[in-house]
Each structure stands twice: as structure tokens, then as C-alpha cells.
Amino acid sequence: MPEGRSNRLMRKLNKDKYLLLMQLPCLIYYLVFRYAPMFGLVISFKNYNLFKGVWASPWVGLKYYRTFLNSPDFFELLSNTVLLGVTKLAFAFPAPIILALLLNEVTATFLKRFVQTVSYLPHFISNVVVASMVLTFLSPSTGVVNHYLKVLGFHPVNFMSEPGWFRPVYVLSEIWQHVGWETIIYLAALTAIDPQLYEAARIDGANRWRQTLNITLPCMAPTIIILFIFNVGDVLDIGFEKVFLLASPAIYSTADIISTYVYRVGLSQGNYSYAASIDLFTAIISLIFVFTANFLARKFSEHSIW
């Protein structure tokens, strides 16, 4: 490296040293828990034996990938995962945007802060507690939902034993748990909008609805598009914990997804190579989803990740 460029780099590092130190824990976290485990993916190409270790285990190539693709459960698992992920994307992704727009219209400071606090709090409840609450509320005998159904003259519904109810229940619980927390990003984007744009629109006679369509949403578009791309990448990466806690063999036809299958068939039975191959397959498909969403965003809009 030329001496002049090296000196400029050192001056810049010295100038931003405190900011870099603040980012160091995040960097260490990703190195230890995200990048370092990637070396373990080699076991997906080996017949991994816990006692022999990674490098001494025999190489089997794509054996476990073919096993998964030829599995009779493959298409059901893939369709269940994609349908659950797409349903979550269709309903849970717009929810924080709508909540942020509604909160932006609230003028009473106390009411706005109260709604924000109440909507944020469920995010800090563990998935175990949330799943327990869902099962309790939807219990066919003692659940509050079925109690009101009986009051209204309907028959009680065993929600968690009917496959058709699993996706709506899961998505609604996700919205309730995370909508407030995800709204923070959109509220931050709203604060960056120049108030003079609204003043000019009011002078031109635009009502609140027209201001939202022509000013608020276009100014939020970069944030919405980038987060949408990230969410598309997570279509197959559905949280394992809540699905595992809510699902039962009676509703596996809609509730059994790739991550629960990996735990049940791979990890529980000690077949770590098979589990690693499925995880790597899922990661590759998710990467394809991200690149496709980013390509379409770059083609049809001015905003994308890269």
C-alpha cells in the first residue's frame, strides 16, 4: 500500500476509533456465531461420525442432498414452508407499515406513546410464553375464544387440531408479537420526511389521504423495499421455536416445515450430516430469493440493496 494512502487510512481509523469500538461487539458476534459455524457445513458432504470428528469422517458427496430431494416428504415440507412464509410475508409485512402510518396521524402525545409502548412489549415475550398463551386462549374447553363463540351460539372449535387453522393462528400471533417492534424502523423513516412537503401539499389542497399517497409512501419507499427484500429472503427461514411448540402430529399436513423436520429427523436421531445438508439447501434457496427480489426491485424501482 502506498505510504500516502496508508497515512490517510490511519488518520481515518484514528478519527473514527470510538465508532469502530462500538461496532466491535457486533463484529465479534457475527464472526463467532454466523461465520465460524459455516465451516461445519462440510459435514453435509460427509458421513459425519461424532467420535471420528469432521475431517476423519468419510466423504459421501451429495448423498444426503439426494436423500432429501427424493424423500416422500420433500414436496409437502417445501410447500408447507413456502405457503407459511408467503402468508406471513403477505400479512405480517404490511402490518407495521400500516401501524406506523396510523401512529403518524395521532396528535395526542400521551396516546401515541401509550400505543407504541403497548405494541412494543409483546416483542420481549419469549416464544415459549407466546405459544402457551395461544394454546390457552384457543383451548376448546377453557379458552376465551371458544367461550365467546359459545356465547354467540357457535360450536367450539379445536383450532390447534385442525390443519386449516394453523397458518392463520401462526401469522396472527406473529403480527401481535412483532408488529410494534418492527414499526420503529418505519417511524424513524417518517421523521426524516421534510415537513415543508406537507405544507406545500396542503396549500395545493391535498387532503391527508392524498398526502399519504403522494408524499409519505414515496418517501418511505427506500425503507419498505429494502426490508421487503430481506423478508423475501426469510420466506423459508421461518422461526423453529413457535412452529415446533404450536404444531402437533395431527396437523403436520400444514404445520410440518423444513426446520421442524430437520429437528425431528436430523438432530433428534443424531443424523447431523442430513440436517446440515437440508439447512444448506434452504440457505441456497433463500439466497436465490434475495437475489431475485433485489433484481426485480432494481428493475422496477430506484431502490435496492446493491
Helices and strands as residue ranges (DSSP letters): H 3-15, H 17-30, I 31-35, G 36-45, H 63-69, H 74-92, H 94-105, H 109-120, G 121-124, H 127-137, H 144-151, G 159-161, H 163-191, H 195-203, H 208-211, I 212-216, H 217-233, H 240-246, G 249-251, H 252-255, H 258-261, I 262-267, H 272-300
